[in-house]
């Protein structure tokens, strides 16, 4: 599969640090790179790069809510990578 980038916006009641830490662990497990951060409006943004199939796995993981969160919505889009990330960071 092709190396792609996705931007994911998650809205809901999220246990911020726990969710971000678990997301980082899952991204690293899948071999994905990028970052996760809180936005000023309360949503969480994930910018992630890697194999398209692994990004799909990450999207599924986010939707399954294994992290004690209540997700209202997940919006995402695929892009061609504009930057090169070497690991996955919590910002």
PyMOL commands that set and color helices and strands:
alter all, ss='L'
color gray80, all
select helices_A, chain A and resi 16-30+52-63
alter helices_A, ss='H'
color red, helices_A
select strands_A, chain A and resi 3-13+33-38+44-51+70-79+88-90
alter strands_A, ss='S'
color yellow, strands_A
deselect
rebuild
show_as cartoon
